[in-house]
Each structure stands twice: as structure tokens, then as C-alpha cells.
Amino acid sequence: MYRAEHGAATIAILLLLFGWRGYVLRDFPWSSVALVVFRSIWPDLAAFVPIGIASRGSRKWPSWGPTIYNAAHSLLLWGVVFVLWSLLAGEIEWPLLAWAGHITADRASGYYLGAPKGETAFPPA
């Protein structure tokens, strides 16, 4: 059920971004498709760039890797950024929905990053 819910959310986000805003309201400038694509890869950039830099020259990821990945792929973090950005901009930042779409698509496909066996995905308290 979890994956089906995220799949439905992904479809809803795509319909909202491209269908409703693009075809019905006609206020989605197609020139901003590149911005939507860029914002959709933010979670992976936020996670994999620091992980890649930290693990350069090694085949082992840093112990904090799963934590930063899962934080960047959190709808809670996305929601805070979406609300604050929209409030500061004075209008809804629609392309940021692509970030949420990325998260829901990952979860719908069953993808998440867990810690290696015997390790925790969160730093010790």
C-alpha cells in the first residue's frame, strides 16, 4: 500500500505540474521545464555529491551517507523548503514540486538507502 500511495502522489504531482498548470491554466512556461528537471534531481545532488567527495578514492561510503541521503529524500524537509521558499518569494514555487515528485517516485519504486548491515542509518545519540 505504501508504494501505491507514493505512486499515486507521483502521478498527481506530474499532472499538477504539467497537466493542470501547463494545459488547463496555461501559466506553466515550457521554457521552465529545464528548471523542473533540475529541481527534480536536487535530492540526489544533495546526497551523492558530498558522499562522492567523502568517499573519493575508496569503495566504502562514509557512515553518514545513508543519513544524508534519507534526509534529502524526506518529504518533511521538502515541505519546509517549499513553504519557506514560497513565503519568501511571495508566490508558490511550483518547480519545487519536482523535488517532491522525485521523492515519491523513489518510494513508489521501493528505493531507499539503508545503512550497511550492522550499522545504523542515524548518528548515535
C-alpha positions as CSV (number, residue, x, y, z in Angstrom):
1,M,0.0,0.0,0.0
2,Y,2.9,2.4,0.8
3,R,4.3,2.1,-2.7
4,A,0.9,2.5,-4.3
5,E,0.3,5.7,-2.3
6,H,3.6,7.2,-3.4
7,G,2.9,6.1,-7.0
8,A,-0.4,8.0,-6.9
9,A,1.3,11.0,-5.4
10,T,3.9,11.0,-8.2
11,I,1.2,10.9,-10.8
12,A,-0.7,13.7,-9.1
13,I,2.4,15.8,-9.0
14,L,3.1,15.3,-12.6
15,L,-0.5,16.1,-13.5
16,L,-0.4,19.2,-11.4
17,L,2.9,20.4,-12.8
18,F,2.4,19.6,-16.5
19,G,-1.3,18.9,-17.0
20,W,-3.1,21.4,-14.8
21,R,-0.6,24.2,-14.9
22,G,0.6,23.6,-18.5
23,Y,-2.6,22.8,-20.4
24,V,-5.5,24.0,-18.2
25,L,-4.2,27.2,-16.7
26,R,-1.6,27.8,-19.4
27,D,0.7,29.5,-17.0
28,F,3.5,27.0,-16.9
29,P,6.1,28.4,-19.3
30,W,7.6,25.5,-21.2
31,S,10.9,27.3,-21.0
32,S,11.0,26.4,-17.3
33,V,10.9,22.6,-18.0
34,A,14.7,22.7,-17.5
35,L,14.2,24.2,-14.1
36,V,11.7,21.5,-13.2
37,V,14.2,18.8,-14.3
38,F,17.0,20.4,-12.3
39,R,14.9,20.6,-9.2
40,S,13.9,17.0,-9.6
41,I,17.5,15.9,-9.2
42,W,18.2,18.1,-6.1
43,P,17.7,15.2,-3.7
44,D,20.3,13.1,-5.4
45,L,22.7,16.0,-5.8
46,A,22.4,16.9,-2.1
47,A,23.2,13.4,-1.1
48,F,25.5,11.9,-3.7
49,V,27.9,14.9,-4.2
50,P,29.0,15.0,-0.6
51,I,29.1,11.2,-0.4
52,G,31.1,11.1,-3.5
53,I,33.6,13.7,-2.3
54,A,34.0,12.0,1.1
55,S,34.5,8.5,-0.4
56,R,36.8,9.6,-3.2
57,G,39.5,7.0,-3.7
58,S,37.6,4.5,-1.6
59,R,35.0,1.9,-2.4
60,K,33.3,2.4,1.0
61,W,30.8,5.1,1.7
62,P,31.0,7.3,4.8
63,S,28.9,6.1,7.7
64,W,26.8,9.3,7.5
65,G,25.9,8.6,3.8
66,P,22.5,6.9,4.3
67,T,21.5,9.6,6.8
68,I,22.2,12.5,4.4
69,Y,20.6,10.6,1.5
70,N,17.4,9.9,3.6
71,A,17.3,13.5,4.8
72,A,17.5,14.8,1.3
73,H,14.8,12.4,0.3
74,S,12.4,13.4,3.1
75,L,9.0,15.0,2.4
76,L,9.3,16.8,5.7
77,L,12.5,18.6,4.6
78,W,10.9,19.3,1.1
79,G,7.8,20.7,2.8
80,V,9.7,23.1,5.0
81,V,11.8,24.3,2.0
82,F,8.7,24.6,-0.2
83,V,6.8,26.7,2.3
84,L,9.7,28.9,3.3
85,W,10.8,29.5,-0.4
86,S,7.2,30.3,-1.4
87,L,6.7,32.7,1.5
88,L,10.0,34.5,0.8
89,A,9.3,34.7,-2.9
90,G,5.7,35.9,-2.3
91,E,4.3,33.2,-4.6
92,I,4.1,29.4,-4.8
93,E,7.4,28.0,-6.2
94,W,5.8,25.4,-8.5
95,P,9.0,23.9,-9.9
96,L,9.9,22.7,-6.3
97,L,7.1,20.2,-6.7
98,A,9.5,18.2,-8.9
99,W,11.7,17.6,-5.8
100,A,8.6,16.0,-4.1
101,G,7.9,14.1,-7.3
102,H,11.4,12.6,-7.2
103,I,11.0,11.5,-3.6
104,T,7.6,9.9,-4.2
105,A,8.8,8.2,-7.4
106,D,11.8,6.7,-5.5
107,R,9.5,5.5,-2.7
108,A,6.9,4.1,-5.2
109,S,9.7,2.1,-6.9
110,G,10.8,0.8,-3.5
111,Y,14.0,2.7,-3.5
112,Y,15.5,4.0,-0.3
113,L,19.1,3.9,1.1
114,G,19.6,1.8,4.2
115,A,22.7,1.5,6.3
116,P,25.0,-1.4,5.7
117,K,24.3,-4.5,7.8
118,G,25.3,-3.9,11.4
119,E,25.4,-0.1,11.1
120,T,22.8,2.5,11.9
121,A,21.4,4.9,9.4
122,F,21.4,7.7,12.0
123,P,24.3,9.0,14.0
124,P,24.4,7.8,17.7
125,A,22.7,10.0,20.2
